[in-house]
Amino acid sequence: MAVCETCGNDYDMAFEVHAQGAVHTFDCFQCAIEAMAPICEHCGTKVIGHGVQSGEHWYCCAHCAREEGTKGIVDRVMAGTSA
């Protein structure tokens, strides 16, 4: 069994996440998200999807990035438009 690094539960179905040269152990996805998901710098929500990044800043969506002054980020482009 392995101990979850977020909640401390000693669980026989714990899993490891290998990221950026480190190994993390969790008992559920909720604990993994709590520990590892970046936080949107505008609204404070956990970014559990792709999110958007501007330099070293993370946002949950293009709207939040624009609210913080980032230019040029959109949620989608029209079909046939090159990025």
Secondary structure by P-SEA (a helix, b strand, c coil): ccccccccccccbbbbbbcccbbbbbccaaaaaacccccccccccccccccccccccccccaaaaaaaccccccccccccccc
